[in-house]
Amino acid sequence: MTQTRKRRNIDMLNGPLAGPIILFALPLALSSMLQQLFNAADTAVVGRFASSQAMAAVGSNSSVINLVVALFVGLSVGTNVVIASLIGRGRKDEIPTAVHTAVVVALISGVLLLFVGISIARPMLTLMNTPEDVLDLAVLYLRIYFLGMPFIMLYNFGAAILRSKGDSTRPVYALICGGVLNVLLNLLLVIVFHLHVIGVASATVTSNMVSSFLVMWFLLHEEDEFRLNSKNLQIHRGYLMQMIRIGLPAGLQGVVFSLSNTVIQSGVNSFGSSASAGSAAALNFEIIAYYIVNSFNQATVTFTSQNYAAGKYDRVKKVFRLAILFTVIGAGTLDFLFIAGRHFTLSLFTTDPEVFKYAVIRFTHILAFQWMVSSYEISGSAMRGMGYSMTPTVITIFGTCVFRIFWVLTLFPRHRDFGFLLYVYPASWLITGFMVLLAYFLVCRKAMPERALEREERQE
């Protein structure tokens, strides 16, 4: 059993970095892509077997969901950094306290999000100019979806705990099990029982429950300091504050980022339900490609945290370089393949010519440039791994979020074209990438010598 545990946990502090980074990131990327494919089944099933309105109702909710949950998902990033840093410093006896604090925070966050999400569903969707023929279905889907928030939070925090020690494979197993169940329930509830939006929402909640239960089961059966014990569930103020210090800026960035996307979605909705449905179909492929970036984000945070805490600064810099390289190649290749095969892939979602037209426009205006996201995502994750979480947050808020809102509210009304609206994404990626990369190099110059000096003083 001990040998099995060692094989699952990647050594981030010693030996080559390229292979371990790929081994850590690849399961994350594949699991997230599979999960997105499972989630895309919600859109595809209602698009093919229900109506374009039902498809738009399901797809138009993603920006609202991301807006509401982003803050608390950001806290799970703080969990990863805190525990990975304890590993890097060799303070393993303190890990159980941090683990139990994280699980309690997850439970509280999930229950809070359940009530908040249900209460703001209709006001938020109305504010986003959701088409009238879609609004009631969209509200219904969103309210059912938020019933599963406690399970989503438990999964996110539980997965962050496992990843902090180099185990990125078992969260994959949990996602796959939940995702397969999601697809099967979609087909059963929509095609057989004709439940449409209720069916896909219920299937999603059930799949999230299964993934969450599996991750908690893994933690309950750990044999080392990561083992979860219900009797020890309590919040340690010190670790909570550390998680908030690292995770809150990441969460705030996600909130403002999602807010800007919500504003853009309102612009998409202004073109009608066909545009909403087409955008929802194309968005699935953007998210799949983004998961390449996100997987190396997680790797960057975890590898950087452990090595920075251990004072291995050359490895910290090498992690950044490798993550950027792997992300640009991986995401760029996947984006190209999606664009090349767009007519086949989009036909899986809809046969409506109008919906198809809008989906193709989104493909050609966004996917071709999406690899640029790696510039600010990886550099931001590297800074968070070193404890500088607020710096990338502030820059990203202005470079991406404020700029996008300005584009939609000021420039878009003068050029009411669907393609022009979507160009806000590559424009914001270019601006934000330049600024966050510059900040990363400045932080490295400041942080590395300071930490080296501290280390020398302690040795003396």
N, C-alpha and C positions, 0 to 999 in steps of 0.2 A: 504493500500500500504506500509506503514511504517513497519507493522508486517511482510509482505512478504519479504521485504528487509532484515530485521533482521534474518529471517530464512535462507536466502541465504548466509549471511555472518557469518562465523564461528568465535567465540570468541577465540582467540589464547592466550590471556593473563591471563585468569582466568579458574579455574576448572580443571577437568581431561584432560589429553593430548592424551591418546591412542585412544579414540573414535573420537575426533576431527581430529586427524592426519589421521586416516583411512577415515573419512568422506570427508576430503579434497583430499586425494590421490586417493581414489577409482574412483570418476568420471574422474579424469585425466587419470588413467590407462585404464579404460574401453573405454573412448573416443579415446585415442591414439591407443589402440588395434583395435577398430573399424575402425579408419582411416587407420591403416596399412592393415587391411583386405580389405578395399576399394582400397587401393593402390595396394595390391597384386592382385586384380582383373585385373589390367593392365597386369601384368605378366601372370596370369592364362588365361585370354581371348586370348591374342596373342599366348600363348603356345599351347592352345587347338584348336584354330580356325584359326591361321595364320601359323607360322613356328617357329622352334627352333631358327632360326636366329633373327626373330623379338623379340622373348622372351629374347634372349641374349642382343639385342640392348636396350630394356627397362631396364632390370635388371642391366646391366653394368654401368648405369649412376648414380646410387645412390651415389657412392663415390665421383664423380665429383660434384654433386649437393651439397652434404654435405660440401665439401671442400670450395666451393664458398660462401655459405650462412652462414657458421658457425660463422664467425666474427660478423655478424650483429645480428644473433640470440643470441649470447653472450651478446650483448648490452641490449636485452630484459630482461636478468637476472639482469642486473644493474638496469633496471626500476623497477623490482619487489622489489629488496632490498631497493632502495631509498624510494619508496612510503610506503613500509611496515615499514621502520624505522621512517618515519614521523608519521605514525599511533601510533607506540610504544611510541614515545616521546610526543604524544598529540598535534602535530603541524598540525592539519587538515586544517587550513586556507591556508597552503602552498601547499596542495595537488593539487588544480586545475592547478597551474603553472607547476608542475612536469608532470601531465597528458598530458597537451597540448604540452609540450616539447617532450615527448615520441612519440606522434602521428606524429609530424613533422619529427622527426628522422626516424620513420618508413617509411614515404613517400619518403624521400630523399634516404634512404638505398635501398628501393625497386626499384626505378628508376635507381639507379647506378648499382644494380645487374642485371637488365634487359639487359643493354648494355654490361656489362662485360661478362655475361654468354653467350650471343649470339656470341660475338667476339672470345672467347677462346674455344668454343665447339670443333671444329675440332682439333686444336693443342693439347688440353688436352687429348682427346680420342686417338689421334695418339701416344702421349707420353706414354700412358698406354698400348700400344701394343694391342689395340682392334683389333680382327681378321678382316681381309679384307672383309670377307663376311658379316660382321656386321656393319662396320664403318659408311657407309653412312646412314643407318637406325638409328644408335645411335646418330649421329650428328643432324639428323632431329628431333628426339624426344627431345633432349636436348634443341635445339633452341626454339621449341614451348613451352616447359616447362618453360623456363625463361621469356616468355612473361607474365606469371602470378606472377612474383616476387613482384611487388608492393602490390598485394593482400596478398601474403604469409607474407610479413613483417608487414602489417597492422594487420593481424590476430595475429601474434606472440606477437607484442607489446600490442595490445588491450587485448589479453588474459592475459598477464602479469599484466596489470593494474587491471583487475578484480580479479585475484588471490591474488594480494597483500593485498586485504581487506577481503580475505577468501571466495570469490565467485568462486568456481571451477566448478560449474554446467552449467552455461550458455555457456561457451566456448565449453562444450560437445555438447549442442544442436546445436551449429553452425557447429561443425565438422560432426555430424550425418547427418544433412540436406545436407551438401556438399558431404559427402561420398555416401549417397544413390543416389544422382544425378550422381555421378561419375560412379557407377556401371551400372546404367541404360543407360547412354550415351556410356559406353564401349560396352555393348551388342548391342546397336543400331548401333553405328558407325562401329564396327568391323564385327559383324555377318551379319547385314543387308546391310550396305553400303560398306563393304570390304575396309575400310580405314586403317586397321592395325595399324601401329605405329602412323600415323597422328591422327587416331581416339582416341587412348588411351591418347595421349598427350593433345589433345584438350579437352577431358573429364576432365582431371586432372586440366587444367587451369580454366575451367568453375566451377568446384567444389570449387577450391580455392577462386574464386570470390564470390561465394555464402557464404562461411564461413566467409570471410572478411567483407562482407556487413552486415551480421547478428551481428558480434561483434561490429562493428561501430554503428549499430542501437541501441544496448544495451547501449553503452556509451552516445549516443546522447539523450537517454531518461532516464538517471539516474536522481534522484531527490536530490542528495546530492553533495558534493564537487568533486565527480568523473565525473560529467556530462561534456560531450564534447560540446564545442561551437566553431563553425568554425571561428567566429570572433576573438577568443582568441588564434588561432593557431600561436604560435611563440616559438622560442627557448630561454630558460633562460640559460644563460651561466653557472651559478652555478650548476644547476641541471644536465645540460649536462655533465659537468666535473665529477660530482659524478657518473653518469651512466657509463661514460667511465672508471672511476677508478675501479669500480666493474665489469663492463661488459666486458671491453676490454681484461683483462687476461682470462676470461672464453671463450671469442670469439677466442683469440689466441690459447688457448688449443684446442678448437674445430677445428681450421684450421689445426694445426700441427697433431692433431689426425686423421683428415680426410686425410691429406697428406700421413700419414703412411698407412692408409687403401687403398689409391689410389695406393701406391707402391705394396701392397699386391695384389690388384686387377690386376695389371700388371702381377704378377706372376701367378695368376689364369688364365688370358687370354692366357698365353703362352702355356697352355694345349689345347687350341682350343675352338671353340664356344660351344661344348657340356659341357665342364667344366664351361664356363661362364654362360650358361643357368642353369645348375644344381646348381651352387653356388648362382645364383640369386633366385632360388626357395627356397633353404634352408635359405637364408638370411632373408626372410620374417618372418620366425618363430623366428629367433634370435632377430629381431627387436621387435616383439610382446612381447617376454619375457623381453626384455630390458625396455619396457615401464613400467613394474612394478617398476624397479629401478628408472626410470626417474620421475615417479609420486611422489615417496617418496623423490626424489631430490628436486622437486618443493616445497613439503611440508616442508622439512628441511630448505630450504632457507627462506621461508616465515615465518614459526614459529620461527626460530632462529632470524631473523631480528627484528621481533616485540618484542620478549622477551628480547633479548640482549639490544635493545635500551631502554627498560623499566627497565633494571637492574635486571631482574629475571633470575639469572644465573643458579640456580638449575633446572629451567624449560628448559633452553638451553641445559644442559647436558642430561636431560631426553629425550628431542626431538631426540637427536643423538642416544641414546641407542634404543629407540623404532623404529626409522626409520631403523636402521641396522637389527634389529630382523625381522620386517615386510618384509623387502626387501629380506633377505636371504630365508625366508620361502616361500614368494610369488613367487619370480623368480625361486627358486630351484624346487618348485612343478610344475610350468608350463613347465620348461625345461624337467623334467622327463616325463611328460605326452606327450610332443611332440616327445621325443625319442621313447617312447613306441608305439606310433601310427604313426611312421614315414612312413610306407608303404602306409597307407591310405591317410595321409595328402599330401604327395608328389605326389600321383597319381592324385590329383586335378589339378596339374600344368603340368604334362607331361606324355606321354605314351612312350617316347623314352627311351629305356633301357640304353643307354650311358649317357644321361642326368640324369636319375634316379640314376645311379651308383655314379656319382660325388656328387649329392645332399645328398645321404646317408652318404658318407664319411664326408661331412661338418657337418651333424647332429651329428655324433658320436665323432667328434674331437673337437667341440666347445660347443655345448649345454650342455654337461655333466659338464662343468666347469664354465658356464656363471654366476652362482650365486656369484662367486668371485668378480665380477665387483662392487658389493655393497661396498666392503671395501674402495675403493678410491673414488667412486662417492658420497656416503653419507658423508664421512668425509670431502671431498672437498666442498660440498654444505654447510656443517655446518660452515666451515671457511669463506666462502663467506658471509654467513649470518651475521657473526661477523665483516665483513669488511676486512678480510684477503684473498683477491682474488688472489693475485699474487703467494702466497706460493703453493697452490695445482697445479696451472698452471705450474710452473717451474718443480715441481717434476714429474707431469704427462708427461710433454714433454720429459723428460729424461727417466723416468721409462717405459713409454709405447711407445712413438713415435720413439725416437732415437733407442731404443732397437729393435723395429719392423723393422725399415729400415735396421739396421745392420744385422738382421736375414735374411731378404730377399736378400740383396745384397752380403752377405758374406757366410752365412751358407747354404742357399737354393741352390746356384749353385753347391755345393758339394754333396747335397743330393736331387736331383731333383725328389721329390715324392710329390704328391698332399697332402697327409696326413701330411707329415713333414712340408710343408708350413703352414698349418692351425694351427699347434701346437704353432705357434708364439703367438696366442691370449692368451691361458691359461698361458703360460710362462710370458708374459708381465703383465697379471693381478696379478699374484702372487708377482712379484717384486714391481709393482706400489702400490698395496694394502698395503704392509708392510710399505713402505716409507711414504705414505700419512697418514696412521693411526698414525704413530709415530709423524709426523708433527702436526696432530690435537691435540694430547695430550700435546705436547710442547706449542702450541699456547694457549690452554686452561689455562695452568699454567701461561703463561705470560699475557694473556688478562683479565682474570677474576679478579685477585687482583687489577690490574691497574684501571679497571672500577669501582670496589668497592670503591677504595680509592678516585677516582674522585667524586663519588657520595657522599661520606661522607664529602668531602671538600665543595661541593656545599651546603649541608645541614647546615654545620656550618656557 
